[in-house]
Amino acid sequence: MATFKTKSTEILEKAKTLFGKQAELIASQPKKLSALMGKVGAKIGRMASDPRIAQLLEPLGIFVRMLKANYSGAYKISAGTIGFIVLGLVYFVSPIDIIPDFLGVLGFADDVSVVLAIFAKLKDEVADFLEWERTSEE
């Protein structure tokens, strides 16, 4: 039986194969990145009413806040972290992926799996960001 780490690595590799080049391009162009974040917000809005999915969408909100803080200059994240976050966002909004989104909740399962795998991979960076966010609000 595959471990969570092994399964996460497999999921990330599939996502990189499908959208790695596109994510790199978007990460280097602020206008495209802004448009991507708008698409993420719209898709979250459509999905948030489903209680089975709503809680799983929290990492996306954190990723968007991390990118906004980075690009505003308020908080610095590494290029590698940016790349993974953008990859997750691109995968999330793309209707064409491992399990097509037109299949309803089942179609979003792979999107959420990719986002959660990236969230797990970046757990230390996410924890640092959330701590920074918490202390900067005080």
Summary of the structure (lengths in Angstrom):
residues: 138
radius of gyration: 14.5
end to end distance: 45.5
largest distance: 45.5
contacts: 394
relative contact order: 0.16
helix: 82%
strand: 0%
